[in-house]
Amino acid sequence: MNNETGIVNKLKKGDHAIFKIVFEELYPSVVAYVLTLTGDEAKAKDIAQNSFITLWEKRKKLREKSSLRPYLFKVAYNLYINQYHKEKFRKKVLEEFKYDALQKIISKEEDQDDDRQKRLQEIIDALPVKCRKILLLNKKDGKKYKDIAVLLNISVKTVESQMRIAYIKIREGFERGKNE
């Protein structure tokens, strides 16, 4: 951008018109940069927009000699890393919850353990082949979703979807067993 010092000074003073110009000029390159990190256009646009919000909120702290493009890329990268860690933590907690839920379903009543084990095996055997294979790779062999996806040459989303189907079928199978 030409005359960055003047632009930075105007931004620091809260000039909305110059902010709009900066946004229009740099937004596409920030989106393109974040897209290389996320691989997801919607997330990239969201992070890029949040980068400009951060620029506006912290404009008074900008140094006169600041270069806006590297500044925005750094902000975008930090926002991406924060989002990545939150998603990773959320997935870990969700996996633990799913595992605990499955364990509770399996071992809810110890005196009926054999019947429950037989029932679980029947439900698992009745699952569609792909769904059963993914469930067993995860729960029996301890493989992670990413490893299962690579092994079966499918997407992680497909693994997640098949695991969700398996949990639903198992839960429904046990609920039907109670009513019978």
N, C-alpha and C positions, 0 to 999 in steps of 0.2 A: 504494500500500500504506500502511496506517495505521502510524504510529509507526515510520518507517523507521530512525531512529537506534537504537532498541532492537533491531530486527531485525538491522541491520548488526552491532551489538555481539555479539549472540548468534551470528551467523554467524562472526564473527572468532574466537570462542571454540570453534568447531567443533560447534555445536548441530545435530545431524542432523535433529531434528524440525522446527526452523525452516527448515532447507534444503529439506526435503520440502514444507513449506507454500509457500515461495517458488517452488519448481519447479512445483507444481501450479497456482499462481496465474498465473505469468508464462510458462510454457512455451508455451501456445497462442498468445499474442501474439508471442513470439519466432519461432515457426514461421511465423506469418502474415507477419511482417516479412521473414523470409528468403525465403519463397516469392515475394514480390514481386521479389526479386533474381534468384533462380535459375529460377523457373518450373517447378521440379521438386520435388514433395512429399517424395520420399525424401531428396534432398540437403538440403532445408530442415530436415527433422527431424534429420538427422545433424548439421548445423551447429548447430542449436539445442541439441541434447544436448551437443555439444562446448563450447558457450558456458557451459552450466551446470557442466561439468567444470572449465573455466577459472575460473569464479567460485569453485568450491570450492577449487581449487588456490591461488588468489591471494587468498582471503578475508582473510588476515591483513594484506594491504596495503590493504584498503578503508579509506577515510576515513569517520569517523563520520557525516558529513553526506552520504555517498554516496546517490544515488538508484539503486536497483537496475535499474529498467526501462531507463533510458538507458545504464547501464553494460553490461547484457546485450546491448542493441541494438548498441552500439559493438563489443563483443567479437565478436558474430555477424557484423557487417559486415567486420571485419578477417579473420575466419576465411574468409568468403566470398571476399574479395579474394585471400587467399593460395591458396585452392583454385583460383580462376579462373586465376591466373598459372601455377600448376603444370600445370593442364589445357592451357592455351594453349601452354606450353613443350613438353609431352608431345606434343601434336598436331603442333607444328612439327617436332620430331625425327622423329616417325613419318612425316610427309609426306616429309621429306628421305630417310629410310630407304627408303620405297617408291619414290621417284624414283630413288635410287641403284640399288636392286634392279632396276628396270625398265631402267635404263641398262646394267647389267651383263648382263642377259638379252639386250638388243639388240646390245651391242658386245663380247661375250665373245671371239669369235675374229674378228680383223680380216680374215683371208684368206677367210673365208666370209661377209663382210659383205653382199654382194648377195643370197646365198641366205637369209641371216637376215632381211634387210629384206623380201624377198618372203614369207618364212614369217610374219613379224610382220604384214605387210599382210593375208595370207590369214586369219590368226587374228583380226585386228581385224574384217575383213569378215564373218567367221562369227559374231561376237558378236551378241546380240540388239540390235535397233535402238536402244532406249533406252540400253543399256549402252555401245554403240559411240559414240553421240552424246555421252554424259557423258565418256567417256574422251578423245575427241578435243577436246572443249571444254576439258578440263583440261590435257592434254599438248600438244596442237597449238596451241591458242589461248591457253594460259597462264591460263585463268580459275580462280579459287578456288572451292572447294566452295560457299561461301555465295552467290557470284555465279551459279553454275550453278543452284543451288536456286531462286533468284529468277527467273532467266531461264526455267527450265522449269516454274516453279510447283509445285515438289516440296520435300520437306523435305531438310535437310542430311544427315540420317540415311539417306535414300534414296540421295543422291549417294554417301555413304560406302559403302553396301552395294553399289551398282552398280560402284563403282571396285574394291572388294574382289573382286567376281565377275570383273571384267575381268582383274585381276592373276592370279587363279587360272587362268582360261582361257588366258591367255598363257603362264603357266608350264607348264601341262599340255600346251599345244600344242607348246612347244619340247621338252618331255620326250618326247612321242610322236615328234617329228621325229628325236631322237637314236636312238630304238629302231628306227626304220624303215630 
